[in-house]
Amino acid sequence: MSLERWSLVIAVLLLAAAQYGLTIYALRDLQRRPSVRGNNKVAWGLVIITLPFVGPLLYTYMGPTSFLPRERRANRAAPRSAPRRGSEDPGLG
């Protein structure tokens, strides 16, 4: 294969990866949001799937109307206390 053909193959693969990445991101975001503009998640899902590149970008720009709630961490790390001197080995003191 020539260099021109390889560069074309790489460009097509990069564009396909960008398209699928945007689509997956938009669909996942659509699933997680409690509400979207127009209150019609099915219509937004169809727009995202049927319009390559434009659908996910259009959804990202116009679709979301609510903020996603942050997940709270149940395990907060307790503050560490400073080690006491001489407590490691009482025989070395």
BELLIN-V140847 format. One record per backbone hydrogen bond with DSSP energy under -1.0 kcal/mol. CO is the residue of the C=O (numbers start at 1). NH is the residue of the N-H. If there is no record, write none. Layout:
co=CO nh=NH
co=CO nh=NH
This chain:
co=2 nh=6
co=3 nh=7
co=4 nh=8
co=5 nh=9
co=6 nh=10
co=7 nh=11
co=8 nh=12
co=9 nh=13
co=10 nh=14
co=11 nh=15
co=12 nh=16
co=13 nh=17
co=14 nh=18
co=15 nh=19
co=16 nh=20
co=17 nh=21
co=18 nh=22
co=19 nh=23
co=20 nh=24
co=21 nh=25
co=22 nh=26
co=23 nh=27
co=24 nh=28
co=25 nh=29
co=26 nh=30
co=27 nh=31
co=28 nh=32
co=29 nh=33
co=36 nh=39
co=40 nh=44
co=41 nh=45
co=42 nh=46
co=43 nh=47
co=44 nh=48
co=45 nh=49
co=46 nh=50
co=47 nh=51
co=51 nh=55
co=52 nh=54
co=53 nh=57
co=54 nh=58
co=55 nh=59
co=56 nh=60
co=57 nh=61
co=58 nh=62
co=59 nh=63
co=63 nh=37
co=84 nh=87
co=89 nh=92
